[in-house]
Amino acid sequence: MRRIALTLTMLAALGAAGCNKNSSENPNQAAAQAVHSVSGTVGLLKPRELSPQATMKIQLVDGSAEGAQPLATKNISPVKQMPVQFTLDFDGAKINPAHIYLVKVSLVDGERTFSMPVQSPVITRDAPTSQVSIMLAANQTPEEKMMGAFDNLKKNLGAYEISNGRQLEKDVSHGWQTFRSNDSGKIVFVRENTDYGDKGFANTDFAYKDGKPWVVVMQRKPSQNARPSEIMRAGWDADGNLVVKEHVASGKTTVLSDSDATMLKKQAESMLKLAQAKSPAKKKKR
């Protein structure tokens, strides 16, 4: 009887040890699958006012499974104010403790998008399971990218071949500088000054890509040395679509009208022909 009792006691102890071993083998899995929601806030690295059209998408995704469907998605439209508080509910049974899970946020406000400079892991691998703080950075708009490239071109005009031109018309005097590529001889930039006499003065920068108008910036002034009373900016992509469309007058910035954009493009095309005729490209030596 004593042997039987001892055997039963040993079996019970071994069984208990086995249970304890199994329960301690996957503590992370149990903890991960016990989580059913993630909460947090979304803010902006540089505070700015959003328009009523701003929309935000917040998702919980499996970063270890490319192309997998999000475990949870929350859409906010419109985004009334920042920071935004959120909670994502999901099925904890779908969590794999060996995987990496991320909260991804996208914010769109008109032509401007916002993105996450830093990833936000959650749930597994010692990542936060409750509160996360996410900060978004504003990306450049297509207009800002184009004007940034235009400004960079202006800063490096000294690297191009320069020639001058001049033309007199009735009551109007034109003078310009032409900047050509040293390699191809193509005109990439023309800076024109136009004197209308009593009717004022204009400074216009024309930039070209592949022989077509790229960006035009015109400043109109009461006189040559006066401050601009009006500034018009227009820019086109490779397909001829208007990207930059800005009009500044009386301290107010508005969208450039289609008629003004067309006028600037025609002037750019005429200026290119005039610069080509007055200052032809140098022939390459054979």
C-alpha positions, 0 to 999 in steps of 0.5 A: 500500500505504501508503494502504491501511495508513493507511486500515486504521489510521484505521478501527481507531482510529475503531472503538476510539474508537466502542467507548470512547464507547459504553462511557463513555456508560452507566457508571451503567447498568453499575454499577447493573446490576452490583449484585445485593444491598443490605444494612443494619441496621434499628433504633429511634430510641427503644429499646423492648422488643418482644413475641414477636408483632412482625413486620417487612417489608423491601422494595426498591421502585422509587420512580419506578414507582408500583404496581410490584411490589417487586424483593425482599421479606424477612419477619421473624417474630418480630423477636427483637431490634433492630437487625436485619441484612438482605440483599435479593437482586434481579435487577440487570438490572431496575435502571433507572439513571434511577429511584430505588430505596428500601428500605422497612421496616414493623414491627408489634407488636400495635396499635403500628406503626413507620414510617420518618421518612426515606426510604432511597434505594439503588443509583442516583443516587449512593445507597449500594449496599451498607450502609444504616442505617434507623431506625424511629419508633413511631407512636401506637396508637389508644388513645394517640391517643384519650387524647391527644385526651381530655387535650387536651379537658381542658386546654381546658375553660375555653372551655366554658359551665360549670354545677354540679349536686348530688344526694343519695341514701341514703349517697351524695352526688353533685356535678358540673360540666357543660361545654357547647359555647357554639355547640351547647349540647351537653354535651361533658364532665362531672366528677363527685365521688361520696362513698360515706361510709365506703366511699370516694370516686370522681372520674370524668371523662365525655367525650361526642361526638355525645351518646354516651359517648366516654371515661370515666376513674374514680379510686377512693380511700379518701377524698377527698384520698387517692391513687387506689387504682384507676383505670379508663379506657374509650373508644369510637369512633364505632361503639361499639367499645371502644378504650381499656381500661385498669385500674390497681390496686396499681401494675399495669396490666392490660386492663379487663374487658368488665364494667367497661367496660360499667359505665362506659358505663352510668354515662356514659349515666346521668350525661348524662341527669342533667346534662341534666335538672339543668342544661338547655341555655340557649335561644338568643335569636331 
